Amino acid sequence: MAALACCAFALLLWTGGGEAAGSAGTAGMQPRGPAWSELEKRYDGVFVLSASRQTRKVALTFDDVPDPRYTGYVLDTLKRKKVRATFFVVGYRAAAHPELVKRMVKEGHVVGNHSYNHPDFSKIRRLDRVQEQIVRTERIIRKQTGYAPRLFRPPYGEIRPVQLEWAKAHGYTVVNWDVDSKDWRQLSKAQIMANVTGAIRPGSIVLLHAGGGVGQRLWGTVGALPELIDWLRSHGYEPVTLADLLDVPAGK
């Protein structure tokens, strides 16, 4: 199982306010609740780390968008390479930069929900606050794209069983990943390439970022993306959206 390290550094830098501005985690930290593999078995089809290993399809997913510093460059590369990906949108950022969210949909990408202001769900005990994070962002995205995302990714990959029960009851598919690029650590292009190509498998879901905290540099991601797409194709992988990979609707 991939170490639950997503955005540990970025948490130091977020300025979304509210619950997003908590104390920083530790890179490589393990889940505080049940292991991801256990959750995937318990919530089959609701909590997802990867798709069938029988397919050569893989999904490139980009968190913490939209971000005017990096998201446009990522979209430019995907358009040039004719690749469709999945973007997990943070609500307050979508409200500030609707043109980037609209561009994602216009260019054939799938938009998922990544909460309103990026809190750690494992630290939220009240279910109504979790619901508010998801529904508030859903309303913003629906207004911008015409649909409410069915795909949801919890910030830092952290989620509790009671929250998964709520997601199941309301028709969401909660998607984490099995390949962590670790680009949130502000790595070089070469390091990001090595992290992804060394771990990729048929049906993999790859964690990348096209947005970050204040001062967080993601130019390694921007630089690695075209080479990564070429590498995937040369090794027989087809990059697709999560909706395609998992055979689920993008919206509801």
C-alpha positions as CSV (number, residue, x, y, z in Angstrom):
1,M,0.0,0.0,0.0
2,A,1.2,3.4,-0.8
3,A,2.3,5.4,2.2
4,L,-0.3,7.9,3.2
5,A,1.9,10.9,2.6
6,C,-0.1,13.0,0.2
7,C,0.4,16.7,0.8
8,A,2.1,16.4,4.2
9,F,4.4,19.2,3.2
10,A,1.7,21.2,1.5
11,L,-0.3,21.3,4.8
12,L,2.2,23.6,6.2
13,L,1.5,26.0,3.3
14,W,-2.2,26.0,2.8
15,T,-4.1,29.3,3.4
16,G,-7.6,28.2,2.7
17,G,-8.6,29.0,6.2
18,G,-10.8,27.1,8.6
19,E,-10.0,23.4,9.1
20,A,-7.5,23.4,6.3
21,A,-4.9,25.2,8.4
22,G,-4.2,22.4,10.9
23,S,-0.9,21.1,12.1
24,A,1.4,19.4,9.6
25,G,1.6,15.7,9.3
26,T,4.7,13.7,8.7
27,A,5.8,12.6,5.2
28,G,5.3,8.8,5.0
29,M,2.8,8.7,7.8
30,Q,0.5,5.7,8.0
31,P,-3.3,5.9,8.1
32,R,-4.7,6.5,11.6
33,G,-7.7,4.3,10.9
34,P,-8.0,1.0,9.1
35,A,-5.4,0.3,6.4
36,W,-6.4,1.3,2.9
37,S,-6.3,-2.3,1.7
38,E,-8.7,-3.2,4.5
39,L,-11.1,-0.3,3.6
40,E,-11.0,-1.3,-0.1
41,K,-12.1,-4.8,0.7
42,R,-14.8,-3.6,3.2
43,Y,-16.1,-0.9,0.9
44,D,-15.8,-2.7,-2.5
45,G,-16.6,-0.3,-5.3
46,V,-16.9,2.6,-2.9
47,F,-13.3,3.1,-1.7
48,V,-10.9,2.5,-4.6
49,L,-7.1,2.4,-4.9
50,S,-6.8,1.0,-8.4
51,A,-8.7,-0.8,-11.2
52,S,-8.4,-4.3,-12.5
53,R,-4.9,-5.4,-13.2
54,Q,-6.2,-7.0,-16.4
55,T,-6.3,-3.6,-18.2
56,R,-3.4,-1.6,-19.6
57,K,-5.3,1.6,-18.8
58,V,-4.1,3.9,-16.0
59,A,-5.4,7.2,-14.6
60,L,-3.4,10.4,-14.1
61,T,-5.1,12.3,-11.3
62,F,-4.2,15.9,-10.3
63,D,-5.1,17.2,-6.8
64,D,-5.5,20.7,-5.2
65,V,-6.8,22.5,-8.3
66,P,-7.4,25.0,-9.7
67,D,-4.2,26.9,-9.2
68,P,-3.3,29.7,-11.7
69,R,0.4,29.0,-11.2
70,Y,0.4,25.4,-12.5
71,T,-3.0,24.1,-13.7
72,G,-2.9,25.9,-17.0
73,Y,0.5,24.4,-17.9
74,V,-0.7,20.9,-17.0
75,L,-3.8,21.4,-19.2
76,D,-1.7,22.7,-22.0
77,T,0.4,19.5,-21.9
78,L,-2.6,17.2,-21.7
79,K,-4.2,19.0,-24.7
80,R,-1.0,18.8,-26.7
81,K,-0.5,15.1,-25.9
82,K,-4.2,14.3,-26.4
83,V,-4.6,12.8,-23.0
84,R,-7.7,13.1,-20.7
85,A,-7.1,13.1,-17.0
86,T,-9.0,13.6,-13.7
87,F,-8.7,16.8,-11.6
88,F,-9.7,16.9,-7.9
89,V,-11.0,20.3,-7.2
90,V,-10.9,22.3,-4.0
91,G,-14.1,24.3,-3.6
92,Y,-12.7,27.7,-2.5
93,R,-10.2,27.6,-5.3
94,A,-12.9,26.7,-7.9
95,A,-14.9,29.7,-6.7
96,A,-11.8,31.9,-7.2
97,H,-10.8,30.5,-10.6
98,P,-13.9,29.2,-12.4
99,E,-12.4,29.6,-15.8
100,L,-9.9,26.9,-15.2
101,V,-12.6,24.4,-14.0
102,K,-14.7,25.2,-17.1
103,R,-11.6,24.6,-19.3
104,M,-11.0,21.2,-17.7
105,V,-14.5,20.0,-18.7
106,K,-14.4,21.7,-22.1
107,E,-11.2,19.8,-22.9
108,G,-12.6,16.5,-21.9
109,H,-11.3,16.0,-18.5
110,V,-13.2,14.6,-15.5
111,V,-13.7,16.8,-12.4
112,G,-13.8,15.3,-8.9
113,N,-14.5,16.7,-5.5
114,H,-11.6,17.4,-3.1
115,S,-13.5,19.1,-0.3
116,Y,-14.0,22.9,0.2
117,N,-10.8,23.9,2.0
118,H,-8.7,20.8,2.3
119,P,-9.1,19.6,6.0
120,D,-7.9,16.3,7.3
121,F,-11.1,14.2,7.5
122,S,-9.7,11.8,10.0
123,K,-9.7,14.7,12.5
124,I,-13.3,15.7,11.9
125,R,-15.7,13.9,14.2
126,R,-18.9,15.6,13.2
127,L,-20.4,14.0,10.1
128,D,-22.3,17.1,9.2
129,R,-19.0,19.0,8.8
130,V,-17.7,16.4,6.4
131,Q,-21.0,16.6,4.5
132,E,-20.7,20.4,4.4
133,Q,-17.2,20.2,2.9
134,I,-18.4,17.9,0.1
135,V,-21.8,19.4,-0.6
136,R,-20.5,23.0,-0.6
137,T,-17.9,22.1,-3.2
138,E,-20.4,20.1,-5.2
139,R,-22.6,23.1,-5.6
140,I,-19.8,25.2,-6.9
141,I,-18.7,22.6,-9.4
142,R,-22.2,21.9,-10.6
143,K,-22.6,25.6,-11.3
144,Q,-19.4,25.7,-13.3
145,T,-19.6,22.3,-15.1
146,G,-23.2,21.3,-15.2
147,Y,-22.8,18.2,-13.1
148,A,-22.1,17.2,-9.5
149,P,-19.1,15.0,-9.2
150,R,-19.6,11.4,-8.2
151,L,-15.8,11.0,-7.6
152,F,-14.4,12.2,-4.3
153,R,-10.9,12.2,-3.0
154,P,-10.4,13.1,0.7
155,P,-7.5,15.5,1.4
156,Y,-4.3,13.6,2.4
157,G,-6.2,10.4,1.5
158,E,-7.5,10.4,5.1
159,I,-11.1,9.1,5.7
160,R,-12.9,7.3,8.5
161,P,-15.3,4.3,8.0
162,V,-18.3,6.3,9.2
163,Q,-17.5,8.9,6.5
164,L,-17.3,6.1,3.9
165,E,-20.7,4.8,5.0
166,W,-22.1,8.3,4.3
167,A,-20.4,8.4,0.9
168,K,-21.8,5.0,0.1
169,A,-25.3,6.0,1.1
170,H,-25.1,9.1,-1.1
171,G,-23.7,7.5,-4.3
172,Y,-20.0,8.7,-4.2
173,T,-17.0,6.8,-5.2
174,V,-14.0,7.6,-3.0
175,V,-10.8,7.3,-4.9
176,N,-7.3,7.4,-3.5
177,W,-4.3,5.9,-5.4
178,D,-1.7,3.2,-5.6
179,V,1.1,5.2,-7.2
180,D,2.3,8.3,-5.4
181,S,4.6,10.6,-7.5
182,K,5.5,12.4,-4.3
183,D,5.6,15.6,-6.3
184,W,4.1,17.4,-3.3
185,R,7.7,17.2,-1.9
186,Q,8.7,19.6,-4.7
187,L,10.8,17.0,-6.4
188,S,12.7,17.3,-9.6
189,K,11.4,16.0,-12.9
190,A,13.7,13.0,-12.8
191,Q,12.6,12.1,-9.3
192,I,9.0,12.3,-10.2
193,M,9.5,10.2,-13.3
194,A,11.4,7.5,-11.2
195,N,8.7,7.4,-8.6
196,V,5.9,6.9,-11.1
197,T,7.6,4.6,-13.6
198,G,9.0,2.4,-10.8
199,A,5.6,1.7,-9.3
200,I,3.1,1.8,-12.2
201,R,1.1,-1.3,-12.9
202,P,-1.9,-2.1,-15.1
203,G,-4.9,-0.3,-13.7
204,S,-2.9,2.1,-11.5
205,I,-4.2,5.4,-10.3
206,V,-1.4,8.0,-10.1
207,L,-1.3,10.8,-7.6
208,L,0.0,14.1,-9.0
209,H,-0.6,17.7,-8.2
210,A,-1.5,20.7,-10.4
211,G,-1.9,23.0,-7.4
212,G,-0.2,23.6,-4.1
213,G,0.2,25.7,-1.1
214,V,1.7,29.2,-0.9
215,G,5.3,29.0,-2.0
216,Q,5.0,25.3,-3.0
217,R,6.9,24.7,-6.2
218,L,5.5,22.1,-8.7
219,W,7.6,22.8,-11.7
220,G,9.0,19.3,-11.5
221,T,5.5,18.0,-12.2
222,V,5.0,20.4,-15.1
223,G,8.3,19.3,-16.6
224,A,7.8,15.6,-16.0
225,L,4.3,15.3,-17.4
226,P,5.1,15.2,-21.2
227,E,7.9,12.7,-20.7
228,L,5.7,10.6,-18.4
229,I,2.9,10.4,-21.0
230,D,5.4,9.4,-23.6
231,W,6.9,6.7,-21.3
232,L,3.5,5.3,-20.5
233,R,2.5,5.0,-24.1
234,S,5.9,3.5,-25.1
235,H,5.3,0.8,-22.4
236,G,1.8,0.0,-23.6
237,Y,-0.2,2.0,-21.1
238,E,-3.2,4.1,-22.1
239,P,-3.8,7.2,-19.9
240,V,-7.6,7.7,-19.3
241,T,-9.9,9.4,-16.9
242,L,-11.1,7.8,-13.7
243,A,-14.6,7.5,-15.1
244,D,-13.2,5.4,-18.0
245,L,-10.8,3.4,-15.8
246,L,-13.4,2.5,-13.2
247,D,-16.4,2.4,-15.6
248,V,-18.4,4.8,-13.4
249,P,-20.3,8.0,-14.2
250,A,-18.3,11.3,-13.7
251,G,-21.4,13.0,-12.3
252,K,-24.7,12.4,-10.6
